[in-house]
Amino acid sequence: MSFGFGWAVVKEPKGVTAVLSPGTFGHGGAFGTQAWIDPKRDMFAILLIQRTGLPNADGSQMRQTLQELAVAGVKTR
């Protein structure tokens, strides 16, 4: 990922961004909140949580599951 204007931009989908398209942008928060916009899929995903003690919130199972469900929902349209 790269950063521009305060947002992370997916250059090569892998790891926690594996299901997202190149060019997806967003950001994770300190307590697990996530927001990602995937223009190629016309999709956005927002995970609103405030959880302390969540190690590496960007790599959490909650984030991965949310992204997988969001992408699966777009594919079924």
N, C-alpha and C positions, 0 to 999 in steps of 0.2 A: 504494500500500500504506500501511497504518497499522501502528503498533506497539502492542501491549498485552501486559503481563506478560512482556516480553522476547521475544515472538514477532512476526514480521511477519504481517499479515493482509491477504489480497488483497481489495481493495474492488472494483476494476474490472480484470478480466483484460486485460492487454496487455503487449507486449514479452516479457520472460522469463517472465511468468506467463500468457501468452495461452491456454494449453491447460488452465489450472486454473479451478476454479469460484470465484465470489465466496464468501468465508468460509473459503477454504483458508488454513491457517496453517503457519508453519515458520520456518526460519532458515538462513542460509548461514554457513559458517565462514571463517576467515582463509585457509585453505589449500585451499579448494575444496569442502569437505564440505557437503552439503546435506541437509535433512530437511524434507519437506512432507507435510501431512495434508489430504486433501480429503474432508470429511465427506459432501458431496453425492454423491460417487461411491463412497464407502466404500473409499477408496484411500489408501495412503501410499507415498511414494517416498523412498528414502535413498540418497545417493551418498557413499560413504566413500572419499575420496582424501586424501592429504596431499601437495600439490604446491606448491612455491614457484615464484615467477615466473609465476604464472597471472594475467594482468591481468584485473581485474573478474570474479572467480570467479562472482559471482551472474549475470553475463551470459554465461557460457561456453557453447560449443557442446555440451559434455558434459552440462550441466544441461538444456538445451533438449531434447536427444535423449532423455535419461532420462525427462523428463516426457512427451514424445510417445509413447514406448514404453509407459510405465505406463498412460496414458490409452487407448491402442489396445488394450492387454491387458484392460482393464476393459470396454471396449465389446464385445469378442468373447465375453463370457461368456453 
